[in-house]
């Protein structure tokens, strides 16, 4: 793996851990302020309950933002993993050269030509049905004749 990918992945993992810790603190603080809202209502202090409710709403908003950041980091990590696994140009060239060597060496399946023709036909969008329609029709209801079965 390219060192730049490792460096970026390490950064993303650190950020992810930091955000997870922040989210946990927000959850704890949220629970505390929810209890304070209930307690203020219970004790008959509507102004304290309103202030505590504002704080709860603020914590909820921060929690949503933190979760969105965590989702963004997770998607960045998935993208980075995909990029790190993608072969670079030299690997592709090497694979193509090896394939060409095999072709030149005659080690290709004799049915390769028919397979390549089928692939070309599929790439052009022709179905297998159209290729079959050009073949001579056969009587599918009759059993094939064996040499011994001649009338």
C-alpha positions as CSV (number, residue, x, y, z in Angstrom):
1,X,0.0,0.0,0.0
2,X,1.2,3.5,-0.9
3,X,2.5,5.3,2.2
4,X,0.3,8.3,1.5
5,X,-2.7,6.0,1.8
6,X,-1.5,4.8,5.1
7,X,-0.9,8.3,6.4
8,X,-4.4,9.4,5.3
9,X,-6.0,6.3,6.7
10,X,-4.3,6.9,10.1
11,X,-5.6,10.4,10.1
12,X,-9.1,9.3,9.4
13,X,-9.0,6.6,12.1
14,X,-7.8,9.2,14.6
15,X,-10.6,11.6,13.6
16,X,-13.1,8.8,13.9
17,X,-12.0,7.9,17.4
18,X,-12.1,11.6,18.4
19,X,-15.6,12.0,17.1
20,X,-16.8,8.8,18.7
21,X,-15.4,10.0,22.1
22,X,-17.1,13.4,21.5
23,X,-20.4,11.7,20.6
24,X,-20.2,9.7,23.8
25,X,-19.7,12.8,25.9
26,X,-22.6,14.5,24.1
27,X,-24.8,11.5,25.0
28,X,-23.9,11.7,28.6
29,X,-24.4,15.4,28.8
30,X,-27.7,15.1,26.9
31,X,-29.0,12.6,29.5
32,X,-27.9,14.9,32.3
33,X,-29.8,17.9,30.8
34,X,-32.9,15.8,30.1
35,X,-33.0,14.9,33.8
36,X,-32.6,18.6,34.6
37,X,-35.5,19.5,32.4
38,X,-37.7,16.9,34.2
39,X,-36.5,18.0,37.6
40,X,-37.2,21.7,36.8
41,X,-40.7,20.8,35.7
42,X,-41.2,18.7,38.7
43,X,-40.1,21.5,41.1
44,X,-42.2,24.1,39.3
45,X,-39.5,26.2,37.7
46,X,-40.6,26.7,34.1
47,X,-37.8,29.3,33.4
48,X,-35.2,26.7,34.4
49,X,-37.0,24.0,32.4
50,X,-36.9,26.3,29.3
51,X,-33.2,27.0,29.7
52,X,-32.5,23.3,30.2
53,X,-34.6,22.5,27.1
54,X,-32.6,24.9,25.0
55,X,-29.5,23.2,26.2
56,X,-31.0,19.8,25.3
57,X,-31.9,21.0,21.8
58,X,-28.3,22.4,21.3
59,X,-26.8,19.1,22.4
60,X,-29.2,17.2,20.0
61,X,-28.1,19.4,17.1
62,X,-24.4,18.9,18.0
63,X,-25.0,15.1,18.2
64,X,-26.6,15.0,14.8
65,X,-23.7,17.0,13.3
66,X,-21.2,14.7,14.9
67,X,-22.9,11.6,13.6
68,X,-22.9,13.2,10.1
69,X,-19.1,13.8,10.4
70,X,-18.7,10.1,11.5
71,X,-20.6,9.0,8.4
72,X,-18.5,11.2,6.2
73,X,-15.3,9.8,7.6
74,X,-16.6,6.2,7.1
75,X,-17.3,7.0,3.5
76,X,-13.9,8.6,3.1
77,X,-12.3,5.4,4.6
78,X,-14.2,3.2,2.1
79,X,-13.2,5.4,-0.8
80,X,-9.5,5.3,0.4
81,X,-9.6,1.5,0.7
82,X,-11.0,1.2,-2.8
83,X,-8.3,3.6,-4.2
84,X,-5.6,1.7,-2.4
85,X,-6.8,-1.6,-3.9
86,X,-7.0,-0.3,-7.5
87,X,-4.0,-1.4,-9.6
88,X,-1.7,1.3,-10.9
89,X,-0.8,1.5,-14.6
90,X,2.3,-0.6,-14.4
91,X,0.4,-3.6,-12.9
92,X,-2.2,-3.4,-15.7
93,X,0.5,-3.2,-18.4
94,X,2.3,-6.2,-16.8
95,X,-0.9,-8.2,-16.8
96,X,-1.6,-7.4,-20.4
97,X,1.9,-8.3,-21.4
98,X,1.5,-11.7,-19.6
99,X,-1.7,-12.3,-21.4
100,X,-0.2,-11.5,-24.8
101,X,2.7,-13.9,-24.0
102,X,0.2,-16.7,-23.3
103,X,-1.6,-15.9,-26.6
104,X,1.6,-15.9,-28.5
105,X,2.6,-19.2,-26.9
106,X,-0.5,-20.9,-28.3
107,X,-1.7,-21.8,-24.8
108,X,-5.1,-20.3,-25.4
109,X,-8.2,-22.5,-25.5
110,X,-9.1,-23.5,-29.1
111,X,-12.6,-22.2,-28.5
112,X,-11.3,-18.8,-27.7
113,X,-12.2,-17.5,-31.2
114,X,-15.8,-18.5,-30.8
115,X,-15.8,-17.0,-27.3
116,X,-14.3,-13.7,-28.5
117,X,-16.9,-13.6,-31.3
118,X,-19.6,-14.1,-28.7
119,X,-18.2,-11.3,-26.5
120,X,-18.0,-9.0,-29.5
121,X,-21.6,-9.8,-30.3
122,X,-22.7,-9.2,-26.7
123,X,-20.8,-5.9,-26.7
124,X,-22.7,-4.8,-29.8
125,X,-25.9,-5.7,-28.0
126,X,-26.9,-8.6,-30.1
127,X,-28.7,-11.3,-28.2
128,X,-28.0,-15.0,-28.4
129,X,-31.4,-15.4,-30.1
130,X,-30.3,-13.4,-33.2
131,X,-27.1,-15.5,-33.5
132,X,-29.2,-18.7,-33.3
133,X,-31.5,-17.5,-36.0
134,X,-28.6,-17.6,-38.5
135,X,-27.9,-21.2,-37.7
136,X,-29.7,-23.8,-39.8
137,X,-33.0,-25.0,-38.2
138,X,-33.0,-28.4,-36.5
139,X,-36.0,-30.6,-35.8
140,X,-36.0,-30.5,-32.0
141,X,-38.8,-33.0,-31.7
142,X,-37.0,-35.9,-33.4
143,X,-34.2,-37.9,-31.8
144,X,-30.9,-37.8,-33.6
145,X,-30.3,-40.7,-35.9
146,X,-27.5,-43.1,-35.1
147,X,-25.7,-45.1,-37.8
148,X,-27.5,-48.2,-36.6
149,X,-30.9,-46.6,-36.7
150,X,-31.0,-46.2,-40.5
151,X,-34.5,-47.3,-41.9
